[in-house]
Amino acid sequence: MSPLRLPGPPHRVKDPHQLIAESGADLEGHGLKRTMGLFQLVCFGVGAVVGTGIFVGLSDSVAEAGPAVVLSFALAAVTCIFTAFSFAELGSAIPVSGSSYSFAYATLGERTAFLVGWCLLLEYGVSVSAVAVGWSQYVNELLDSLFGWQLPAALSAGPGDGGVINLPAVLVVMMAATLLVRGVRESAGATAAMAVLKITILIMFCVIAFTAFEHDNLTPFVSHGAGGVTAGASLAFFSYIGFDAITTTGEEVKNPRRNIPIAIMICIGLVTLLYCAVALAAIGALGPDAVSDKPAALSLIVDQVTESTVGGGIIAFGAVVAIASVVLAVMYGQTRILMSMSRDGLVPRVFERVSPRTATPVANTWIVAGVFAVPAAFSSLDVVVNLTTIGTLATMVAVNVAVIVLRRRNPEVKGSFRVPLHPLSPLLGVGFCVYLMYGTGWSTWVQFAVFLVAGAAVYAGYGRSRSRLAGRAGG
């Protein structure tokens, strides 16, 4: 019995059964090895999420929302939860490395899938640069705590932040690439250790900050109005970016149909509780003015509460580890997205080659590291955060729509998780994503529109004619 099909299918839809068969998703993954268990997968998700957004970006969110930044984090979390349901169902039903790109290819068609993959360059690729810039700030804070000196601004910041080149940002990208090419087992082990450490550091921060908690610091609570909460949520959303990277492990995780949805739910729940606690503790300890627009804000708070630089140094060390793990996990996700696109002929074949010795896409990894080290060296964090956020939200809209389409077009394709309250839940996910996209501002929309036009041009000029799906269909 053939699968049910909607009338008028989108341009070049790739059958989900074909996606699964080509990747070996139920066996071994196209030259990749299944080495990650559930614990490592959860740690990988936490490693991809917890980093610059909370250690550095918190101060920017506070500047927009004031004490109501807790609501901003909650609003961003609600957006993620609805979309996480869709990711969990699709990741369970189609457990391949392509994540949002592959889900769109199986439901919305090749052109849309390519643009989703293009947007993922923002989410996974450009965010690496943003995270690396945040890492550089905490490296200086750690050096100051340990040795009383910092790297000169010329070598630790881009031109937009008063420097010349951000060498620490380049260094962390190259270190992550070195670890990634060695093998998934090594990368997953390192990510798990770093995830446990940074959760411990953030819990320690909360314990210290709550000892100085003052209720008056939270009043007036919604000091910047509802618009401030929305703007703060758009910035706070950057703190959640990366949980969907869990779905890029579809060919390297054991029992992916079971473990991927479980890991996504655990990751989102744990991170949301942690973020709301950190935001509440930070504001309650010193008030919004002491946190707003302050680099390395968490270290600053601990220093003032304890009247010592030791605690702040520990926080800075935790941030250095935490942010490095984000670079590692997000670069992993980017290479797997490109590998899936390369299999389909939409990007050059070099990205799909897997080393028989390490079972990793070596050339792919070094190309990604080289390309994204450039904006890490010369970009300002503020420039890339909003653009990364809107690109990520756009891919999440596509994923929420994709789960509705898959249910209607291929109802026989099922995994171990089903979106509750379908189709209301994914529709709410779309609504919340669009709402946060609105909060990024018109200039970000203009930049994003230009980015999409460029992506459409690349597809028309390269991907459309080289698509392997088109070749099998006779053009």
Backbone hydrogen bonds, N-H to C=O, Kabsch-Sander energy under -0.5 kcal/mol:
donor,donor_aa,acceptor,acceptor_aa,energy
13,V,10,P,-0.6
14,K,105,Y,-2.6
15,D,13,V,-0.6
18,Q,15,D,-0.6
19,L,15,D,-2.0
20,I,16,P,-2.3
21,A,17,H,-2.3
22,E,18,Q,-2.8
23,S,19,L,-1.8
24,G,20,I,-1.2
25,A,20,I,-1.8
27,L,24,G,-2.1
29,G,32,L,-0.5
29,G,251,E,-0.8
30,H,28,E,-1.5
32,L,29,G,-2.9
35,T,33,K,-1.0
35,T,252,E,-1.8
36,M,252,E,-1.9
41,L,37,G,-2.1
42,V,38,L,-2.7
43,C,39,F,-2.4
44,F,40,Q,-2.3
45,G,41,L,-2.3
46,V,42,V,-2.7
47,G,43,C,-2.9
48,A,44,F,-1.9
49,V,45,G,-1.2
50,V,46,V,-2.3
51,G,49,V,-0.6
54,I,51,G,-0.9
55,F,51,G,-2.6
56,V,52,T,-2.8
57,G,52,T,-2.8
59,S,56,V,-0.8
60,D,57,G,-0.5
61,S,57,G,-1.9
62,V,58,L,-2.4
63,A,59,S,-1.7
64,E,60,D,-1.1
65,A,61,S,-2.5
66,G,62,V,-2.7
68,A,65,A,-1.1
68,A,221,F,-1.1
69,V,66,G,-1.7
70,V,67,P,-1.3
71,L,68,A,-0.9
72,S,68,A,-1.6
73,F,69,V,-2.5
74,A,70,V,-1.9
75,L,71,L,-2.9
76,A,72,S,-2.4
77,A,73,F,-2.0
78,V,74,A,-2.3
79,T,75,L,-1.9
80,C,76,A,-2.0
81,I,77,A,-2.6
82,F,78,V,-2.1
83,T,79,T,-1.7
84,A,80,C,-3.0
85,F,81,I,-1.8
86,S,82,F,-1.1
87,F,83,T,-2.6
88,A,84,A,-2.8
89,E,85,F,-2.2
90,L,86,S,-2.6
91,G,87,F,-3.2
92,S,88,A,-1.6
93,A,89,E,-2.4
94,I,90,L,-3.2
96,V,94,I,-2.0
99,S,96,V,-0.8
99,S,247,T,-0.6
101,Y,98,G,-1.4
102,S,98,G,-0.5
103,F,99,S,-2.4
104,A,100,S,-2.4
105,Y,101,Y,-2.1
106,A,102,S,-1.9
107,T,104,A,-0.9
108,L,104,A,-2.7
109,G,104,A,-1.2
110,E,11,H,-1.9
110,E,12,R,-0.7
113,A,109,G,-2.4
114,F,110,E,-2.8
115,L,111,R,-1.9
116,V,112,T,-2.4
117,G,113,A,-2.8
118,W,114,F,-2.4
119,C,115,L,-2.4
120,L,116,V,-2.0
121,L,117,G,-0.8
121,L,118,W,-0.8
122,L,118,W,-0.5
122,L,119,C,-1.1
123,E,119,C,-1.9
124,Y,120,L,-3.0
125,G,120,L,-0.9
126,V,121,L,-2.3
127,S,122,L,-1.5
128,V,125,G,-0.7
129,S,125,G,-1.0
130,A,126,V,-2.0
131,V,127,S,-3.1
132,A,128,V,-2.4
133,V,129,S,-1.9
134,G,130,A,-1.9
135,W,131,V,-2.1
136,S,132,A,-1.8
137,Q,133,V,-1.3
138,Y,134,G,-1.5
139,V,135,W,-2.0
140,N,136,S,-1.8
141,E,137,Q,-1.6
142,L,138,Y,-2.5
143,L,139,V,-2.6
144,D,140,N,-2.2
145,S,141,E,-1.9
146,L,142,L,-2.4
147,F,143,L,-2.9
148,G,143,L,-0.8
148,G,144,D,-1.0
149,W,143,L,-0.9
155,L,152,P,-1.7
156,S,152,P,-0.6
156,S,153,A,-0.8
157,A,153,A,-0.8
157,A,165,I,-0.7
160,G,378,F,-0.6
161,D,158,G,-1.7
162,G,159,P,-1.3
163,G,158,G,-2.4
164,V,154,A,-1.1
165,I,154,A,-2.4
166,N,377,A,-2.1
167,L,155,L,-2.0
167,L,165,I,-1.2
170,V,166,N,-1.5
171,L,167,L,-2.5
172,V,168,P,-2.3
173,V,169,A,-1.4
174,M,170,V,-2.1
175,M,171,L,-2.4
176,A,172,V,-2.0
177,A,173,V,-2.0
178,T,174,M,-2.1
179,L,175,M,-1.9
180,L,176,A,-2.5
181,V,177,A,-2.2
182,R,178,T,-0.6
182,R,179,L,-0.6
183,G,179,L,-0.8
183,G,180,L,-0.6
187,S,183,G,-2.0
188,A,184,V,-3.3
189,G,185,R,-2.2
190,A,186,E,-2.2
191,T,187,S,-2.5
192,A,188,A,-2.4
193,A,189,G,-2.0
194,M,190,A,-2.3
195,A,191,T,-2.5
196,V,192,A,-2.2
197,L,193,A,-1.9
198,K,194,M,-2.5
199,I,195,A,-2.0
200,T,196,V,-2.0
201,I,197,L,-2.3
202,L,198,K,-2.3
203,I,199,I,-2.2
204,M,200,T,-2.3
205,F,201,I,-2.3
206,C,202,L,-2.2
207,V,203,I,-2.3
208,I,204,M,-2.3
209,A,205,F,-3.1
210,F,206,C,-2.6
211,T,207,V,-0.7
211,T,208,I,-0.9
212,A,209,A,-1.5
213,F,210,F,-1.1
214,E,284,G,-2.3
217,N,214,E,-1.3
218,L,215,H,-2.0
219,T,216,D,-1.6
223,S,220,P,-0.7
223,S,221,F,-1.3
224,H,65,A,-0.6
225,G,222,V,-1.2
228,G,224,H,-1.0
229,V,225,G,-1.5
230,T,226,A,-2.2
231,A,227,G,-2.6
232,G,228,G,-2.5
233,A,229,V,-2.2
234,S,230,T,-2.2
235,L,231,A,-1.6
236,A,232,G,-3.1
237,F,233,A,-2.2
238,F,235,L,-1.2
239,S,236,A,-1.8
240,Y,237,F,-1.9
241,I,237,F,-0.8
241,I,238,F,-0.6
243,F,240,Y,-1.4
245,A,242,G,-1.8
246,I,243,F,-1.6
247,T,244,D,-1.5
248,T,245,A,-1.5
249,T,246,I,-1.5
250,G,96,V,-0.6
250,G,247,T,-0.9
252,E,249,T,-2.7
253,V,249,T,-0.9
254,K,36,M,-3.2
258,R,255,N,-1.0
259,N,255,N,-2.7
260,I,256,P,-2.0
262,I,258,R,-1.2
263,A,259,N,-2.5
264,I,260,I,-2.2
265,M,261,P,-2.1
266,I,262,I,-2.4
267,C,263,A,-2.6
268,I,264,I,-2.4
269,G,265,M,-2.2
270,L,266,I,-2.6
271,V,267,C,-2.5
272,T,268,I,-2.3
273,L,269,G,-2.0
274,L,270,L,-2.1
275,Y,271,V,-2.8
276,C,272,T,-2.4
277,A,273,L,-1.9
278,V,274,L,-2.4
279,A,275,Y,-2.7
280,L,276,C,-2.3
281,A,277,A,-2.5
282,A,278,V,-2.6
283,I,279,A,-2.3
284,G,280,L,-2.5
285,A,281,A,-1.7
286,L,282,A,-1.6
287,G,283,I,-2.1
290,A,287,G,-0.6
291,V,287,G,-0.6
291,V,288,P,-0.8
292,S,288,P,-2.9
293,D,59,S,-1.3
294,K,291,V,-1.6
297,A,294,K,-0.7
298,L,55,F,-0.6
300,L,296,A,-1.8
301,I,297,A,-2.4
302,V,298,L,-2.1
303,D,299,S,-2.5
304,Q,300,L,-2.0
305,V,301,I,-2.6
306,T,302,V,-2.6
307,E,303,D,-1.2
308,S,303,D,-1.2
312,G,308,S,-0.5
313,G,309,T,-1.9
314,I,310,V,-2.0
315,I,311,G,-2.2
316,A,312,G,-2.6
317,F,313,G,-2.3
318,G,314,I,-2.5
319,A,315,I,-2.6
320,V,316,A,-2.4
321,V,317,F,-2.2
322,A,318,G,-3.0
323,I,319,A,-3.0
324,A,320,V,-1.6
325,S,321,V,-1.9
326,V,322,A,-1.3
327,V,323,I,-2.0
328,L,324,A,-2.0
329,A,325,S,-2.6
330,V,326,V,-3.1
331,M,327,V,-2.1
332,Y,328,L,-1.7
333,G,329,A,-2.0
334,Q,330,V,-2.3
335,T,331,M,-2.2
336,R,332,Y,-1.8
337,I,333,G,-2.0
338,L,334,Q,-2.2
339,M,335,T,-1.9
340,S,336,R,-1.9
341,M,337,I,-2.3
342,S,338,L,-2.3
343,R,339,M,-1.9
344,D,340,S,-1.2
345,G,342,S,-1.6
346,L,341,M,-2.1
347,V,341,M,-0.7
351,F,348,P,-1.5
352,E,349,R,-1.7
353,R,349,R,-0.6
353,R,350,V,-0.7
355,S,360,T,-2.9
359,A,355,S,-2.3
362,V,360,T,-1.6
365,T,361,P,-2.4
366,W,362,V,-2.2
367,I,363,A,-2.4
368,V,364,N,-2.5
369,A,365,T,-2.4
370,G,366,W,-2.5
371,V,367,I,-2.6
372,F,368,V,-2.5
373,A,369,A,-1.1
374,V,370,G,-0.6
374,V,371,V,-0.7
376,A,372,F,-1.1
377,A,373,A,-1.8
378,F,374,V,-1.4
379,S,375,P,-2.7
384,V,380,S,-1.1
385,V,381,L,-1.6
386,N,382,D,-0.9
387,L,383,V,-0.6
388,T,384,V,-2.4
389,T,385,V,-2.5
390,I,386,N,-2.5
391,G,387,L,-1.8
392,T,388,T,-2.2
393,L,389,T,-2.5
394,A,390,I,-1.9
395,T,391,G,-1.7
396,M,392,T,-1.9
397,V,393,L,-2.0
398,A,394,A,-1.8
399,V,395,T,-2.0
400,N,396,M,-2.3
401,V,397,V,-2.1
402,A,398,A,-2.5
403,V,399,V,-1.8
404,I,400,N,-0.9
405,V,401,V,-2.2
406,L,402,A,-2.8
407,R,403,V,-1.7
408,R,404,I,-1.5
409,R,405,V,-3.2
410,N,406,L,-2.6
413,V,410,N,-1.9
414,K,412,E,-1.0
416,S,257,R,-0.7
422,H,419,V,-0.7
424,L,421,L,-1.0
425,S,421,L,-1.9
427,L,423,P,-1.9
428,L,424,L,-2.5
429,G,425,S,-2.1
430,V,426,P,-2.2
431,G,427,L,-2.3
432,F,428,L,-2.7
433,C,429,G,-2.1
434,V,430,V,-2.5
435,Y,431,G,-2.1
436,L,432,F,-2.2
437,M,433,C,-2.3
438,Y,434,V,-2.1
439,G,435,Y,-1.1
440,T,437,M,-1.4
441,G,438,Y,-1.2
445,W,441,G,-1.5
446,V,442,W,-2.2
447,Q,443,S,-2.1
448,F,444,T,-2.6
449,A,445,W,-2.5
450,V,446,V,-2.1
451,F,447,Q,-2.2
452,L,448,F,-2.5
453,V,449,A,-2.3
454,A,450,V,-2.3
455,G,451,F,-2.0
456,A,452,L,-2.7
457,A,453,V,-2.0
458,V,454,A,-2.1
459,Y,455,G,-2.4
460,A,456,A,-2.4
461,G,457,A,-2.5
462,Y,458,V,-2.3
463,G,458,V,-1.1
464,R,459,Y,-3.3
466,R,462,Y,-1.2
467,S,463,G,-1.1
468,R,344,D,-2.3
469,L,344,D,-0.6
471,G,467,S,-1.6
472,R,468,R,-2.1
473,A,469,L,-1.4
474,G,471,G,-0.9
475,G,470,A,-4.5
